[in-house]
């Protein structure tokens, strides 16, 4: 089965998440390269307000599905995105759905020296690919939909 056939077999909601991730990943990557993390976050906050608050059961299922679709878009899209643009894109998609989410950054001393990794936590779940174990998260989230107030970030 080719990619198009696999895409067509996805439920409509998953197709929408995949297409949204395909759209936002290259823009987020480009923005990070041009204006940096802080301005990219402000831009993402302004471009997509928080949606209606999701039910807790629905939030966990949606968060897992959104994370899977962002990973798929990172593999098959225009940009082979790293953890930071993927995490920011996922954070934005969850925020748009009204799901409280936090962007986390962790560090470790690996074989190549100092390393960092970004991921999103939402609905009590760590939403990353699970391929990057051993990162110690910084004490507080870098970004949180729970504390996001665009008026205060200006």
N, C-alpha and C positions, 0 to 999 in steps of 0.2 A: 504494500500500500504506500503510495507516495504522500508527500507532505500535504498537498491540497486535499486529498481524500481524508487524511487524518483530521485536518482542520474542519472539514465539512461534517465529520461525525461528532465533533464536540457539541455539547449543549450550547444554545444561543448565548447564555450568560458567560460561558467560558470563552466563546469566540469574541465577545465584546471586550473581555479583560485582556485577551491576547492582542487584539487590535489596538487597544489603548496603550498597552505596554510597548508594542511596536512603534507607536507614535511618540511616546514620552521618553523612551530610552535614548534615542539619538539626540533629542533636544536637551535632555538632562546632561548627557555626556558632553555635548558641545558647550552648554552653559558652564559646566564645571571647569572646562578648559579655558573659556574666555573670561569669566568673571569670578570664579572661585566658589567655594562652598557657601559662604554666608549670603551672597547675593542670589545664588541659585535657590537656596531655601526660601528667601523672601519672594522670589519670583514664583515658585511653586505654591506658596501660601496665597499669593494674590490671584493666581490664575484659576485656582479651584477651591472654592469655599467648601466648608464641611457640609456634608449631606445630612439626611435624616439619620438619627441614631439607630443603629442596627440592634436587634435582639442578641443576647449573649450567645445562644446556640447558633444562630445564623452568623454571628460575627466570627466565630472560630472556623466554621466551614468555609465562609467566604475568604477569610484571611489565608487559609491553607491553599485554596484554589487560586487566589490572586498571586500568591508566592510562586506556585507552580507555573502559572501563565507568564509571569515576569521572567522566570528562568528559561522557559521555552523561547520567549521573544529574544532573550539575550543570546541564545544559541543559534536561532534561525533568522534573526533580523539583520538590518543593515550594519549594526554596530555590535561587536562582541564586547559587551559591557562588563566591567569589573564590579566588585561588590558595592562600591559607593553609588554609582548611578542606578544600579539595580535596587538598592535599598531605598534610595530617594524616590524612585519611581513607584515602588511598592507602597512606601509611606503615603505618597500622594493618592494612589488608588484607594487605599484604605480610608484615608481622610475624606475623600469624596463620598465614600459610602457611609460615613459617620462612625467608623470603627476607631476607637482610641488606639493609637499606635505610638511607639517610641523608636527612634533611630538610635542604635547603640554602636559604639566603637570599642573595640578591644585590641589589646596589644599582646605580643609575646616575643620572646627571644627564640628565633627559629634557627635552622641550619644556615640560613643566609644572613643572619643577624636580626636586627629589630624588624618586626613585621606588624602591620595593623590590618584589621578586618572590620567591615561594617555589616550590620544586620538590623532587622526590624523585629520588635517584640510587640505582639498584639494578642488579645484574648487569652492571655496566659501562655502563649506559645512563642518560641524562638523561631522566626521564619527566615531561615537561611538554608543553604544547600546541604548543611551538615558535613561538608567536606573539609571544614576548617576548624578542627577541634583545638582546644588548649588556649584560646584567647581569653585573657582576663579583661572583663568589661571595665571601662572607666566608671567612676562612682555614680555619675548621673547621666541620664540620656542626653544625647546631643540635641535631639529634637523630639517634641512630644505634641501630639494633637490635643492632649488633655489641657496643656497649658498654653496652647497657641492662641494668641490674640494679635492679629495683624496690626491693630492700632498701636499696641505697645512695642512692636518690633521695628517701628519706623524711627 
